[in-house]
Amino acid sequence: QVQLVESGGGLAQAGGSLRLSCAASGRTFSSYVMGWFRQAPGKEREFVAAINWSGSSASYADSVKGRFTISRNNAENTVYLQMNSLKPEDTAVYYCAARTYDSSSFGSWGRGTQVTVFS
């Protein structure tokens, strides 16, 4: 289990940008697949993006492709989510998550950071 803490959320105008950060505890961070999920008011948690151990491969939900970019810095035990061209529909609590390659699902979660986008 790796401890995860998100930061960087806040209030943004539609069309603007925010950069979320997720700091992991001092474990073997590079051994984890990292991901971002979000949960909007009244909705279920949904997948946003994920990145492999080296950062060479990433996947995105269709709703954020072309607007969001996930990246990681293993030396700093940190994963990022650059959010551009924000829309009100992006309003949600964003969660950082991690899983080992031995697991089929993400087992470690941060407490979340609120992102609110207004028009």
C-alpha positions, -999 to +999 in steps of 0.1 A: +000+000+000+013+034-010+001+066+006-012+092-019-020+129-014-035+150-041-031+188-044-036+216-069-074+216-071-094+247-069-116+270-089-111+277-126-129+295-153-141+275-183-113+274-209-087+277-182-062+253-168-052+235-136-024+212-127-031+185-102-003+168-083-002+135-064+026+129-040+033+093-030+050+079+001+087+069-001+082+034-015+090+019-049+069+044-068+082+033-101+066-002-096+031+012-097+008+020-125-007+054-116-041+068-124-065+096-120-102+092-114-130+117-107-164+118-092-188+145-101-218+155-079-245+128-081-224+106-103-203+075-099-165+076-099-151+074-134-117+068-150-098+098-163-062+088-171-035+063-163+002+060-169+026+031-169+057+027-147+081+045-171+057+072-184+060+058-219+024+048-222-008+066-211-045+062-216-073+086-213-111+087-211-126+099-243-141+129-225-107+143-217-086+133-247-068+162-262-073+183-231-057+165-202-022+151-199-010+127-173+027+125-165+050+112-137+083+119-121+095+088-104+125+105-089+101+128-071+074+101-064+049+124-080+022+120-107+006+150-124-026+157-143-024+188-165-059+199-173-064+224-201-095+238-219-115+231-188-153+227-190-179+229-163-185+192-169-150+186-155-162+197-121-156+168-097-134+155-069-103+141-085-086+111-070-051+098-075-048+060-075-021+034-077-018-003-085+010-028-088+014-048-120+003-079-099-031-063-093-061-061-117-075-030-100-063+001-083-059-006-046-044+026-032-063+059-033-058+095-022-085+114-004-092+136-034-090+172-044-119+194-055-119+209-090-147+234-098-151+249-132-174+278-138-186+294-170 
